[in-house]
Amino acid sequence: MVDAVSGNSSSSSSSSTGQLQQQTLNQSDFLKLMVTQMTNQDPTKPMDSTQMVAQMAQFSQVAATQELQSSFDSLASNLTGDQFVRAAALVGQEVLVPSTAGKLEDSSMNGAVNVGTSGTYVNVQIKDTAGNVVRTISLGQPDAGLAQFSWDGKSDDGTQLPDGVYQMSATSGGTAIDTFARGKVEGVGASGTDGTYVQVAGYGGALLSQIAQIL
């Protein structure tokens, strides 16, 4: 029964699609209809020239809109391809991407914070997988914008911690601010809906538009 219903639905859908396609008029169809209308008009009541001009103007406007949409689609496709090629030049370079976690590797982890207002004290907190604060890094009072930081993998008491992924957060004047992870671009890819993205070592994928800085 399920197959039968599915089959009928598919057939109905295909039929409807076909009917819609047949109902779509192109420029040639429109001209044929207009010639036929003029050929078979009542000689005693000829077609109003104003009405005919209005119909032609309306169709021309629709045709122009369709051509413009087609041009935009082609332009968007070309821009996407160009963006992908340009993004390939980032492979091997280090970038800053939004992240609330960083990867400690060879006792080193680098990142940045986005300072909104100059003159405020900025602190970065590093947490382990259990959510415990293992290190607080003071950045002083940096200027507004991206302020980079580096962690040597040591806790506040000087203990060297093992490599791995650690959570990070930051505050500026007591207000939470965005954090960024630093990593090397290993490759680029394209998403059908989101556009071009980069694959950053240790952090996964990030949209090209999300890159805060190329280092």
ABEGO torsion letter per residue (X at the ends): XAAAAAAAAAAAAAAAAAAAAAABBBAAAAAAAAAAAAAABBAABBBBAAAAAAAAAAAAAAAAAAAAAAAAAAAAAAAAAAAAAAAAAABGBBBBBBBABBBBBGGBBBBBBBBABBGBBBBBBBBBAAGBBABBBBAEBBBBEBBBBBBAGBBAAGBBBBBEBBBBBBBBGGBBBBBBBBBBBABBBBBAAAEBBBBBBGAEBBBAAABABBX
